[in-house]
Amino acid sequence: MILGSSRYDCIVVSSTPRPLHPFRLLAAVGGAAVLTVAPAGRADIYKTVGPDGVVSFTNQPRGKGSKLVARSPRRPPPKVVMPSDTSPERYTRYDVHIRQAATLYQIPEELVRAVIRVESDFDPRAVSPANAQGLMQLVPETAERMMVADIMDPRQNIFGGVRYLRVLANLFNGNLELTIAGYNAGEGAVIRYGGIPPFDETRAYVQKVLFYYHHYRAARARLQW
């Protein structure tokens, strides 16, 4: 699954995992798992009538002639819930879901655990100030893209988060660090900067996830001896 040192690690992209309900692989091209995901779109709609009488609708006003015809629903600010589960059992409580999702989307189980550890410390009730929710801290827009119906359900949250890791791994040709950075900052930021974005939060996030990833890999290796 993961090859080489942390600097050159990559996630295998040439596999087609078997789909399980309720998540579907929407396409497979050249033997690689390809997820086609429509971006979530909630925006105000503006109507503009051009000089030739052509009517157009956009999500941004185009000049003084644009009229607002539909307003995006405004979500109330999130109620922040910091991780507070301190029971040792939380680290193994979701093993079945993690294994299933990692197998389905061909993402290393250790990477999934590392992301959950950094995101929520394995507390499914966690909600961040940015409204990232659950074990893998999905924001509602990402959860919608990943076809998650109940963002606070641990199994759905894990499957949605791992599916997003699969999307990112495919997008960045299996590059581990870029996949992790994309999970934190979004794929658009990674593409825009041509690498890990120069954000202190994202750079620290990548290092934390890599630390726990290698920690979990080492722990598994010890068990296999």
Contacts in CASP RR format, 6 or more apart in sequence:
PFRMAT RR
TARGET T0000
AUTHOR 0000-0000-0000
METHOD contacts of the structure
MODEL  1
MILGSSRYDCIVVSSTPRPLHPFRLLAAVGGAAVLTVAPAGRADIYKTVG
PDGVVSFTNQPRGKGSKLVARSPRRPPPKVVMPSDTSPERYTRYDVHIRQ
AATLYQIPEELVRAVIRVESDFDPRAVSPANAQGLMQLVPETAERMMVAD
IMDPRQNIFGGVRYLRVLANLFNGNLELTIAGYNAGEGAVIRYGGIPPFD
ETRAYVQKVLFYYHHYRAARARLQW
1 11 0 8 1.000
1 12 0 8 1.000
1 106 0 8 1.000
1 107 0 8 1.000
1 108 0 8 1.000
2 9 0 8 1.000
2 10 0 8 1.000
2 11 0 8 1.000
2 108 0 8 1.000
2 110 0 8 1.000
2 111 0 8 1.000
2 176 0 8 1.000
2 217 0 8 1.000
3 9 0 8 1.000
3 10 0 8 1.000
6 176 0 8 1.000
6 177 0 8 1.000
6 210 0 8 1.000
6 214 0 8 1.000
9 175 0 8 1.000
9 176 0 8 1.000
9 177 0 8 1.000
10 173 0 8 1.000
10 174 0 8 1.000
10 175 0 8 1.000
10 176 0 8 1.000
11 106 0 8 1.000
11 107 0 8 1.000
11 108 0 8 1.000
11 111 0 8 1.000
11 165 0 8 1.000
11 169 0 8 1.000
11 174 0 8 1.000
11 175 0 8 1.000
11 176 0 8 1.000
11 179 0 8 1.000
12 106 0 8 1.000
12 174 0 8 1.000
13 32 0 8 1.000
13 33 0 8 1.000
13 169 0 8 1.000
13 170 0 8 1.000
13 173 0 8 1.000
13 174 0 8 1.000
14 31 0 8 1.000
14 32 0 8 1.000
15 31 0 8 1.000
15 32 0 8 1.000
15 33 0 8 1.000
15 106 0 8 1.000
16 25 0 8 1.000
16 28 0 8 1.000
16 31 0 8 1.000
16 32 0 8 1.000
16 33 0 8 1.000
17 25 0 8 1.000
17 33 0 8 1.000
17 103 0 8 1.000
17 104 0 8 1.000
17 105 0 8 1.000
17 106 0 8 1.000
18 104 0 8 1.000
19 25 0 8 1.000
19 104 0 8 1.000
20 100 0 8 1.000
20 104 0 8 1.000
22 147 0 8 1.000
22 149 0 8 1.000
22 156 0 8 1.000
23 104 0 8 1.000
23 146 0 8 1.000
23 147 0 8 1.000
23 159 0 8 1.000
23 160 0 8 1.000
23 163 0 8 1.000
24 147 0 8 1.000
25 33 0 8 1.000
25 34 0 8 1.000
25 35 0 8 1.000
26 34 0 8 1.000
26 35 0 8 1.000
26 36 0 8 1.000
26 37 0 8 1.000
27 34 0 8 1.000
27 35 0 8 1.000
27 36 0 8 1.000
28 34 0 8 1.000
32 170 0 8 1.000
33 105 0 8 1.000
33 106 0 8 1.000
33 166 0 8 1.000
33 170 0 8 1.000
34 170 0 8 1.000
35 163 0 8 1.000
35 166 0 8 1.000
35 167 0 8 1.000
35 170 0 8 1.000
37 145 0 8 1.000
37 146 0 8 1.000
37 167 0 8 1.000
38 145 0 8 1.000
39 145 0 8 1.000
40 140 0 8 1.000
40 141 0 8 1.000
40 142 0 8 1.000
40 144 0 8 1.000
40 145 0 8 1.000
41 141 0 8 1.000
42 72 0 8 1.000
42 73 0 8 1.000
42 141 0 8 1.000
43 59 0 8 1.000
43 60 0 8 1.000
43 72 0 8 1.000
44 59 0 8 1.000
44 68 0 8 1.000
44 70 0 8 1.000
44 71 0 8 1.000
44 72 0 8 1.000
45 57 0 8 1.000
45 58 0 8 1.000
45 59 0 8 1.000
45 68 0 8 1.000
45 69 0 8 1.000
45 70 0 8 1.000
45 71 0 8 1.000
46 57 0 8 1.000
46 58 0 8 1.000
46 59 0 8 1.000
46 60 0 8 1.000
46 61 0 8 1.000
46 62 0 8 1.000
46 66 0 8 1.000
46 67 0 8 1.000
46 68 0 8 1.000
46 69 0 8 1.000
47 55 0 8 1.000
47 56 0 8 1.000
47 57 0 8 1.000
47 66 0 8 1.000
47 67 0 8 1.000
47 69 0 8 1.000
48 55 0 8 1.000
48 56 0 8 1.000
48 57 0 8 1.000
48 58 0 8 1.000
48 61 0 8 1.000
48 62 0 8 1.000
48 63 0 8 1.000
48 65 0 8 1.000
48 66 0 8 1.000
48 67 0 8 1.000
49 55 0 8 1.000
49 65 0 8 1.000
50 56 0 8 1.000
56 62 0 8 1.000
57 69 0 8 1.000
58 66 0 8 1.000
61 68 0 8 1.000
75 131 0 8 1.000
75 140 0 8 1.000
78 127 0 8 1.000
78 128 0 8 1.000
78 129 0 8 1.000
78 130 0 8 1.000
78 131 0 8 1.000
78 133 0 8 1.000
79 127 0 8 1.000
80 127 0 8 1.000
80 128 0 8 1.000
80 129 0 8 1.000
81 125 0 8 1.000
81 126 0 8 1.000
81 127 0 8 1.000
82 126 0 8 1.000
83 120 0 8 1.000
83 121 0 8 1.000
83 122 0 8 1.000
83 123 0 8 1.000
83 125 0 8 1.000
83 126 0 8 1.000
84 123 0 8 1.000
84 125 0 8 1.000
85 121 0 8 1.000
85 122 0 8 1.000
85 123 0 8 1.000
85 125 0 8 1.000
90 121 0 8 1.000
90 122 0 8 1.000
90 123 0 8 1.000
91 122 0 8 1.000
93 122 0 8 1.000
94 116 0 8 1.000
94 122 0 8 1.000
94 124 0 8 1.000
94 135 0 8 1.000
94 154 0 8 1.000
94 155 0 8 1.000
94 158 0 8 1.000
97 154 0 8 1.000
97 155 0 8 1.000
97 158 0 8 1.000
97 159 0 8 1.000
98 109 0 8 1.000
98 112 0 8 1.000
98 113 0 8 1.000
98 116 0 8 1.000
98 158 0 8 1.000
99 109 0 8 1.000
100 159 0 8 1.000
101 107 0 8 1.000
101 112 0 8 1.000
101 158 0 8 1.000
101 159 0 8 1.000
101 160 0 8 1.000
101 161 0 8 1.000
101 162 0 8 1.000
101 163 0 8 1.000
102 108 0 8 1.000
102 109 0 8 1.000
102 111 0 8 1.000
102 112 0 8 1.000
102 162 0 8 1.000
104 159 0 8 1.000
104 162 0 8 1.000
105 162 0 8 1.000
105 163 0 8 1.000
105 165 0 8 1.000
105 166 0 8 1.000
106 166 0 8 1.000
107 162 0 8 1.000
107 165 0 8 1.000
107 166 0 8 1.000
107 169 0 8 1.000
108 213 0 8 1.000
108 217 0 8 1.000
109 216 0 8 1.000
110 213 0 8 1.000
110 216 0 8 1.000
110 217 0 8 1.000
110 220 0 8 1.000
111 165 0 8 1.000
111 176 0 8 1.000
111 180 0 8 1.000
111 209 0 8 1.000
111 213 0 8 1.000
112 158 0 8 1.000
112 162 0 8 1.000
112 165 0 8 1.000
113 212 0 8 1.000
113 213 0 8 1.000
113 216 0 8 1.000
114 209 0 8 1.000
114 210 0 8 1.000
114 211 0 8 1.000
114 212 0 8 1.000
114 213 0 8 1.000
114 215 0 8 1.000
114 216 0 8 1.000
115 136 0 8 1.000
115 161 0 8 1.000
115 165 0 8 1.000
115 180 0 8 1.000
115 183 0 8 1.000
115 209 0 8 1.000
116 122 0 8 1.000
116 135 0 8 1.000
116 136 0 8 1.000
116 158 0 8 1.000
117 212 0 8 1.000
118 205 0 8 1.000
118 208 0 8 1.000
118 209 0 8 1.000
118 212 0 8 1.000
119 126 0 8 1.000
119 132 0 8 1.000
119 134 0 8 1.000
119 135 0 8 1.000
119 136 0 8 1.000
119 137 0 8 1.000
120 126 0 8 1.000
120 134 0 8 1.000
120 135 0 8 1.000
120 136 0 8 1.000
120 137 0 8 1.000
122 135 0 8 1.000
123 134 0 8 1.000
123 135 0 8 1.000
124 134 0 8 1.000
124 135 0 8 1.000
124 152 0 8 1.000
124 154 0 8 1.000
124 157 0 8 1.000
125 134 0 8 1.000
125 152 0 8 1.000
126 133 0 8 1.000
126 134 0 8 1.000
126 135 0 8 1.000
126 137 0 8 1.000
127 133 0 8 1.000
127 134 0 8 1.000
128 137 0 8 1.000
130 139 0 8 1.000
131 139 0 8 1.000
131 140 0 8 1.000
132 138 0 8 1.000
132 139 0 8 1.000
133 139 0 8 1.000
133 140 0 8 1.000
133 143 0 8 1.000
133 151 0 8 1.000
133 152 0 8 1.000
133 157 0 8 1.000
134 151 0 8 1.000
134 152 0 8 1.000
134 154 0 8 1.000
134 157 0 8 1.000
135 154 0 8 1.000
135 157 0 8 1.000
135 158 0 8 1.000
136 157 0 8 1.000
136 158 0 8 1.000
136 160 0 8 1.000
136 161 0 8 1.000
136 162 0 8 1.000
138 146 0 8 1.000
138 148 0 8 1.000
138 151 0 8 1.000
138 157 0 8 1.000
138 160 0 8 1.000
138 161 0 8 1.000
138 164 0 8 1.000
140 151 0 8 1.000
142 161 0 8 1.000
142 164 0 8 1.000
143 151 0 8 1.000
143 157 0 8 1.000
143 160 0 8 1.000
145 164 0 8 1.000
146 159 0 8 1.000
146 160 0 8 1.000
146 161 0 8 1.000
146 163 0 8 1.000
146 164 0 8 1.000
147 160 0 8 1.000
147 163 0 8 1.000
148 156 0 8 1.000
148 157 0 8 1.000
148 159 0 8 1.000
148 160 0 8 1.000
149 156 0 8 1.000
150 156 0 8 1.000
151 157 0 8 1.000
164 183 0 8 1.000
165 179 0 8 1.000
165 183 0 8 1.000
167 187 0 8 1.000
168 178 0 8 1.000
168 179 0 8 1.000
168 182 0 8 1.000
168 183 0 8 1.000
168 187 0 8 1.000
169 175 0 8 1.000
169 179 0 8 1.000
171 187 0 8 1.000
172 178 0 8 1.000
172 179 0 8 1.000
172 182 0 8 1.000
172 187 0 8 1.000
172 190 0 8 1.000
176 210 0 8 1.000
176 213 0 8 1.000
177 196 0 8 1.000
177 206 0 8 1.000
177 210 0 8 1.000
178 190 0 8 1.000
178 195 0 8 1.000
178 196 0 8 1.000
180 205 0 8 1.000
180 206 0 8 1.000
180 209 0 8 1.000
180 210 0 8 1.000
181 189 0 8 1.000
181 190 0 8 1.000
181 195 0 8 1.000
181 196 0 8 1.000
181 197 0 8 1.000
181 202 0 8 1.000
181 205 0 8 1.000
181 206 0 8 1.000
182 188 0 8 1.000
182 189 0 8 1.000
182 190 0 8 1.000
182 202 0 8 1.000
184 201 0 8 1.000
184 202 0 8 1.000
184 205 0 8 1.000
184 206 0 8 1.000
185 197 0 8 1.000
185 199 0 8 1.000
185 201 0 8 1.000
185 202 0 8 1.000
189 197 0 8 1.000
189 199 0 8 1.000
189 202 0 8 1.000
190 196 0 8 1.000
190 197 0 8 1.000
196 202 0 8 1.000
196 203 0 8 1.000
196 206 0 8 1.000
END
